[in-house]
Amino acid sequence: MKISNLCFILALVVALILFVDGSDPKIARKGLEAGKRITDAIEQRNFVYLIPVFQFVPLYLYGIVSVFGLIFGLGSGSHGESMEMKYLRDMSKLINTRFDDVDAQLSDMEKLVQMSAIQAPYLTIALKIRAVSRVYQTILTVPISDIKLQRSVFITNYESDYQNSGYKLFLGFVKDLGPFGGRLLDSAMKFYEYDRTKIRQFMMAATKLLFMASQLELAYYSAKGASATLMDFHRSQWEDRFQQVSQRMSTVDKMVAFKERIQFSLDVERFALDYRGFGNSFLSNNLYKKLSTKYYWRDWLVIVSDHINKHDKSQVCGGYAKSIYGKDIIVTSVSINKTTIGKRNAEGMANSLTQTCKTTSYHRCYKCNSRPNPNCTQPAVITDRCCDPENSEDAETIYSWINPYVRDRCTAYGSVGIIYKYKNVAYSARRRNNTSTMNCDLGWCTDKRDSTQRYPEFERLFVHDIGSCKYRAHFFG
């Protein structure tokens, strides 16, 4: 049966605690928890959880150094299998099923590293570590009488095939050294186009290899009969390396999050190029899904409409607003933890329009849907909002009516703008319970789920119909 390397980490820690003081169940539980936290984080690919549990690495390293003496000592003695060793083997087999798919899951990310400078050296190192690890794992399954022979096989295999692969991987992970032509993670960030989820999973895969490598190196020196001083030296080296690995992972994760401000605009333009000719609703909805999946720590707004000169004016804070391939695309985001502006505040912002079509538009004196009044001798202020005022085509003028305090406060709102009704506008943003797209074809905004609902309830997006001006004001934040 294949023995998972990660499950072995847990078993080693447990066996160590039981061996030292099996009469105290509290100590045993603490040892189990220390090993379990490390393996759980890697098994679940929980990056956020993995960084804090690096504090348990010293206990993990002390544990495997001590247990290696137990394992190899059994092979050289004449006594049968001890209870500690039997527990170690049984525990490894018992929890092996939990980790059967760990290698496959993380290897999926490694397979994606293709057509890049790091592909060949990374895969070579990964294969060497896994190959030597497989030889070592058989020590757990062979009869006690064969442990000595298997130890010799492991030593020979390590000396011929391992080639210091763990240290090479470490150098590439945290330093400008190693066989990767620069930092391994710098290359991975560029290859994955700063996709935070993919880069996190790649770092998890590399970290798993480093845990395997640390185990192999310490096992090798133990099998060779190294002194306690030498074992402690190599253990402390790996303890320091894992501390640097943890720091590097945190730095890279923050760097990727910061790069979102630059990378997302490239993603928008590539998406618009790949799907040019598609409808506005398709573009808006699918671009929203792409961005909200890749940059999941941000709340996104995507607006796509037909390009018509002068028929849009929108202010975007830290976002993207561009006419491309016959479409006007507006994209912006705010932190997912930001407090929403709220419906009441949005209504207040809509009411902050300092003027309306009624106060700025002049027409000949007549009522809607009726003939001109013969008694009217001069233009008068129109009071019936169903008529078309002359200034309804001037989006920039209408945009200027928004209170400057609202219009220019980028810290409070992700986007404030004016868009012409008849531009076949499609808005996409996070709804209160799920994602929804609002289609504004032919001047009507309808929710795909409910065609009778004119303005569906979004979490952060509020759209206000200005009425006779043929424009809508939107507020997002």
N, C-alpha and C positions, 0 to 999 in steps of 0.2 A: 504494500500500500504506500502511496506517495505521502510523505510526511511534510506538512507545510512548515516552511522555515519560520513563519511568524507564530504559528501555534507553538513551536518549539521554544520560542522566547518566553512565552507565558509559562510553559511547563517547567522551564529551567528555574525561573524565579520562585515558583511555588515549591519545587523540590528543594531548593536551597533553604527556604524558610523552614520547611518541615524537618530538614536534616539538622538545622542548627538548634531549633527548639520546638520539637513537635508537640510538646505538652501545652503550649500556649496558643490557643486558636486565634487570639487577637493578632499575634504576629503573623500567623499564616494568612489571615484575611488581608492584612496590609500588603504582604508580598504578592498575593493574588491580584489585589487592586492595582498595584504598581505596574505589573506586567500586562494586565488586562487593558489598562488605559492606553498603553502604547499600541497594542495590537488592534484594539477596537477602532482607534482613530484611523489607522491605515486600512483596516478591512472596510470601514464605512466610507473611506475617502473623504473624511471630515477634516478639511484643512484648518478651519477655525479651531477645532478641538485639538488638533495635533500640536500646534505651536505651544500651548500651555503645558502639555504633557511631556515636553522635552525635559522638564524638571525631574522626571523620573528616570532619565537615562543613566545617571550614576548608579542607582540601585540595580538597574538592568545589567550594567557592565560588571558590577561587583558580583552579581548573581551568577552570570555565565562563567566568570573566571573560577569561582568556587565549585560550581557543578561540574566543570570539565575535569577537575581533579577526581571527582566522584566517578564519572563515567570511565575514564581511562584507568583509574585504580582498580575497577572491577575486572578489567581484562587481564591484569597482571597478577591477580591473587587466585587462590585456590577455592575461595568461598563461593557459594552460590549467589544467585541474584538477591540483593537486599530488598527490603520493603521500600526503601527510598527509590531505588532504581526501577522497581516494578511500578511504583506510582508514577514515576517520570514517564515511563513508556506508555502506561495505560492512559495517562492524562493527554499525552501527545496524540494518541490515536482517537481519543474521545472527542477532542475539539478540532481534529483535523477537518471534519466535515464543514465546520464554520468557515474555513479559509480555502476551500477547494477552488473557489472562483476568484480569489484575490489576484493571483498571478494573471489570469485571463483578463480581468477588468483593467488592471493597470497596464498590461501589455498593449491594450487597445490604443492607449495614448502614445506608447513608444512606437507603434507601427505607423503613426501619423508623421513621425519625424522622417520624412522622405524628401528627396531633392534638395537637401540642405547640407551645409558643411559639417554638421555634427552627426549626420546619420551613421556613417561607417565607424568612427571611433566609439560612439555611444553604444551601438549594437554589439560591437566587439567586446567591450568591457562588460556589458550586461550578460552576454553569453558565457564569458569566462567565469564570472561570479556564480551564475546559476549552475554551470557544469560542475564546478568544484563543490558547491553546496549540495548537489545531488549525491556526490560521493560521500560527503560527510554525513548526510542524513541516514544513510544505510547503517550507521553505527547504532542507531536506535532499534533497528529491526533484527540485526544478526544475533545469534545465540551468544551468551556471555563468553563462551569458550572461543568465539571468533572475533571478539572485540580487538584483541591485540593485533591480529592479522589485518582487520579492517582499518585500524589506526595506521598501520604501515602503508596501506593502499592510499589512504587519505593524505599522508605526508608526501608520498611520491607524486600524487596528482596535484597537490598544492604547489609543490616546488617546480613542477614542469608546466602547469597551465595557468595558475593564478596571476603571476607576473605583476604583483602589486596593484591589481586593478582597483581595489577599493580606494587607495590613496590617489590614484590618477583621477578617479571619478570625483573625489573630494576636491582636488585642485581645480578641476573644471567647474565645479559647483560654486566655489566661493572666491576663486582667485583667477588672475589672468594667465594661468599656466595650464598644463595638461595638453592632451592631444586634440583639443576641440577648436583650435584656431581662435582662441579668445574664450571668454566666459561662456559656459554651457547655457546658462539661463538667459543671457543676453541674446544668443542665437535663437533660443526657443521663443522668446518674446516676439522677435521679428517674424519668425516663421508662423506663429499662431496669430499674428496681427493683433497682439495685445488682448486676446480673448482671455479674460480672467479665469473663467472656469477651466478652460483647457490647460492653461499654464499652471494653475493650482494642481490639477491632476497629474501633469507631467512632473512637477516637483515632488508629489507624493510617490510616484513611481521611482524616481531617482533616490528618494530618501529610503524607501524600502530596500533598494539595492545596497545602500550604505549600511543599513542595519545588518543585512546579510553578510556584508564584507567584514564588519567589525567582529561578528561572531566567528567567521572563518579564520581571521588572523589570530584571534585570541585562542581559538581551538588548536590551531597549528602550533603555537608556542607551548601550549599546555601539553600537547601530544609529544612534543620534542623534549619534554622534561625541563622546561625553563624554570629558573629560580623564582621565588616569590617576588623578589625585587624587580626582575625583568618583566614578570607578568604585570606588576603594578605600573611599571613604566608604560607598557603598551596600552593598558587600560586607561590611564590618565590621558594618553595621547588621543584616544578615541573620544573620551569625555570632552576634551577641548574642541575636537573637530565637530562634534554634534552641536556644541554651543555656537560655533561659527555658522554651521548649517542653518540652525534655527534663526539666527540674526539675518542671514542672507535671504531666507525665505520670506521673512517679514518685510525686508526692504524691497524685494522684488514685487511682492503683493501690493505694497503702497505705490510703487512706481507704475504698475499696470493700471491701478485705479486712477492715478493722476493723468496717465496718457489717454484716458477716455476722452478728455476734452479736445484732443487733436485727432485721435483715431476715428471717432464716430463720424466726423464730416467726410472722411475718406470712404467710410462704409456707406454713407448716404449716396455719394456720387457713384460709387461702384454699383449699388443697388439700382439707381436710376438708369444707369447705362445698361445693365443686364436685363432690365424689364421695361425698357423704353417701348412705348406703343401700348402698354397695358392701361386699363382704366384707373381713374383716380382712387376709387374705393379699394381696388386690389392693391395699388401701390401704398396707400396710406395704412391699410390694415396689416399688410405683410412686412412693411418696413418697421412699423411699430413693434410687431412680434420679434423681429430680428434684433432690434435695439434693446428691447426690454429683456430679452433672453441673454444677450451678450453682456449688457451693462445693467445687471439686475439690481444693483444698489441705487439706481436712479429711477425716478418716475418720468415717463416720456410723453411728449405731445408731438404728433405728426399731423400736419395739414397739407393736403395735396389738392391743387385746383388747376384749372386751365389757365394758361398765360394770356392775359389781355392787358395791354398797356393802360396804365393809370388806374386799373380796377383793383388794386390792392395796395395797402400800406400797412406794414406790420413791424412792430418793434420786438426784437428777440434778445433776451439777455443771455449772453454766453452760448448762444445756440447757432443755428444754421438757417439762413434765408436766402434762397437763390432760385433764379429761373433757369431751368435746364431741360433740354429735350421737349420744349413746349409745355412744361409744367412749372407751376410755382410751388416750391416745396419749402415748408417751414418746419423745423425740427428744434426742439428745446427740451430741457429736462431740469428737474430739481431733485434734491436728495429725497430718497424714499422716506426718510425720517422727519422731513420738514412738515410742520403743521400746515394743513391746507388752509387756503384763504377763506373758505366757507361760503355758502350760498348767500348769506346776508351781506357779507363784505363785497361779494361779487356784484350783488344788486346795487350796493352803494357806489361801486366803481362805475357801473353802467349809468347810474344817475348823475355821475360827476361830469357827464358831457355838458360843457358850459353853454352850448348852443344846440339847436335842433334844426331840422329842415324847415320847420314852421317859421323860425325866426330869421332865416337867412335866404329863403327862396321867395322870389316874386313872380307872380303870374298875372296874366290878364284875369280880370274879375269874372269868374264863372264858377258854378258848382260842378262837382264831378258828375259825369254821365248826363249832363244837361247842356243845352245850348248857351252860348255866351249871353250875359246880361246886357241888354242894350243901354241900360242906364249907367253902366260903368264907364267912366271917362279916363281912368288912369290905373296903372298896376296897383294892386293891393296885396297885403300880406295874406298868403293863403292859410286858411285855418283847417281845411279838410285834409286829413293825412292820407287819404286814398289817392290823391293826385300826385303826379310826378313833378317834383320841383326841379328847377333848372340845374341846381348845384349837385344833384344826385350822382353825377358822373365823376365828381372831383373827390377821389378817395383821400388825397393828401389833406384837403381842407377839413374833411370830416374827422380825420385822425387828429388834427390839431385841436379839435373841440374837447378831447379827453383832457381832464385835469392834469397839468404837468407833474404834479405830485404823484399821481398814479402812473402816468405814461413813462416817466423816467426812473422809477424806482426798481432797478434791476435786482436789488437785494431781496425784495419782497415778492416779485412776480417773475415767473419764467418767461412769459410772453403776454404782451398786450397788443392788440391789433385790430385792424379794420379790413374786412374782405367783402368783395362784391358778391351779392347773393347768387347771381346767375353764372358763376364760373365753375359750376359743377364741383362744388367744394366737398371734400371728405375729411372729417376730423377723426383721429384715433387717439385714445387715451385710456387710462385705467378706469374702469367703472368701479362702483363701490364693492361689488362682489366678484366681478370678473371683467375680462377685456371686452370692449365693445367698440364698434365703429359707427360713427354718425355720418350718414350720407345726406348731402344737401343738394340734391339734383333739383333743378327747376325751381329753386327758391324754397324748397321744403326740406327740413332736416328730420329724418326718420331713423329710428333704431331698427336694426335688422331683426331684432327679436320681437319688436312690437311696432308695427307700421302706423299705429294710431298715436304713438307718443312722439311729439314733435321734437322735444329736447330731452334726451335721456339723461339720467343722473350720473354724471362722472364724478370721480373723487376730487379732481383738481380743475377740471375744465368747465368753464361757464360761458355760454354763448347768448348774447343779447341782440335781439332783432331791433334795429333802429327804425324800422317802419318804412315810411315813404321814401327814405333815402336809398333803398335797395341795397343796404349794407348790413352786415352783422359785425358787432364788436365781440371779440373773444378775450377772456381773461384766464390765465393759467398760472397756478402756483400753489 
